[in-house]
């Protein structure tokens, strides 16, 4: 049985390493710039990870949080931004809903829906 498989969010035509690198690039850019503009499918892929990373930073002890975050972010600047500026703003009882996805337009060429993802 295939329980908990989010088939609609997987990029099946890409290899695992490519999907992983794409996800890490999106997360790194998101925490560096606090907003990104990308397709709707990619936004649906990283929103749960953004929530999870913010929760890990706010709940776990610092060393384990650093190890966990560095699995998903490429640069030290992005992780410092997450630890110093982003996560402390959302400390409390809230566990999700840290982002807002706003539809912008349809991309020329392939007509994919472009979405702006930003922190609330």
C-alpha positions as a printed Julia matrix, in Angstrom:
120×3 Matrix{Float64}:
  0.0    0.0     0.0
  1.15   3.49   -0.73
  0.05   5.51    2.27
  1.04   9.15    2.7
  2.39   9.49   -0.81
  1.83  12.96   -2.16
  1.85  12.02   -5.83
  0.72  15.45   -6.97
  3.77  17.17   -5.45
  6.48  14.83   -6.7
  8.43  15.73   -9.78
  8.47  12.2   -11.18
 10.41  13.0   -14.32
 13.37  14.23  -12.26
 15.89  12.14  -10.37
 15.96  12.1    -6.58
 19.17  14.14   -6.41
 17.7   16.77   -8.75
 14.51  17.03   -6.69
 16.53  17.32   -3.5
 18.79  20.02   -4.94
 15.81  21.94   -6.31
 14.08  21.85   -2.93
 17.24  22.97   -1.13
 17.79  25.81   -3.61
 14.22  27.04   -3.16
 14.43  26.89    0.64
 17.81  28.66    0.7
 16.58  31.45   -1.56
 13.37  31.78    0.42
 15.13  32.28    3.74
 17.73  34.64    2.26
 15.24  36.93    0.52
 12.1   36.2     2.61
 10.1   35.79   -0.61
 10.42  33.99   -3.92
  8.52  33.86   -7.17
  8.1   30.38   -8.66
  5.49  27.97   -9.97
  2.55  26.82   -7.87
  3.7   23.19   -7.79
  7.11  24.11   -6.41
  5.5   26.31   -3.78
  3.31  23.39   -2.67
  6.49  21.33   -2.36
  8.36  23.7    -0.02
  5.6   25.2     2.17
  5.53  22.17    4.54
  9.32  22.28    4.79
  9.3   25.99    5.67
  6.84  25.3     8.48
  8.89  22.34    9.7
 12.19  24.26    9.73
 10.69  27.17   11.67
  9.18  24.77   14.2
 12.45  22.87   14.62
 14.36  26.07   15.3
 11.78  27.19   17.86
 11.38  23.9    19.73
 14.55  21.79   19.73
 17.82  22.58   21.39
 20.17  24.67   19.32
 22.78  22.1    18.25
 20.25  19.58   16.95
 18.34  22.38   15.23
 21.52  23.55   13.47
 22.24  20.01   12.25
 18.68  19.54   11.02
 18.52  22.9     9.26
 21.85  22.46    7.49
 20.48  19.3     5.82
 18.0   21.51    3.97
 19.83  24.81    3.45
 22.94  25.29    1.33
 24.46  28.44    2.82
 25.35  29.55    6.3
 23.83  32.98    5.6
 20.4   31.44    5.01
 20.56  29.46    8.23
 21.68  32.52   10.21
 18.78  34.46    8.74
 16.42  31.69    9.82
 17.84  31.49   13.35
 18.27  35.22   14.03
 15.41  36.96   12.2
 12.72  34.6    10.91
 12.09  31.96   13.57
 12.02  34.23   16.66
  9.13  36.2    15.14
  6.98  33.03   15.11
  7.79  31.69   18.57
  4.66  30.62   20.45
  1.76  28.22   20.01
  1.51  28.55   16.23
  2.88  25.55   14.31
  1.98  26.38   10.7
  0.71  29.14    8.45
  3.92  31.14    8.34
  3.73  31.77    4.58
  1.37  33.37    2.09
  1.15  32.3    -1.54
 -0.24  34.93   -3.91
 -0.95  34.15   -7.55
  0.77  36.62   -9.87
  0.24  35.63  -13.49
  0.6   32.83  -15.97
  4.08  32.41  -17.4
  4.58  33.06  -21.09
  5.6   29.98  -23.02
  4.18  27.12  -20.96
  1.3   28.96  -19.23
  2.36  27.78  -15.76
  0.84  29.63  -12.83
  3.45  31.83  -11.13
  3.06  32.38   -7.41
  4.83  34.69   -4.98
  5.61  33.0    -1.67
  6.37  35.3     1.26
  6.47  35.24    5.03
  3.35  36.52    6.81
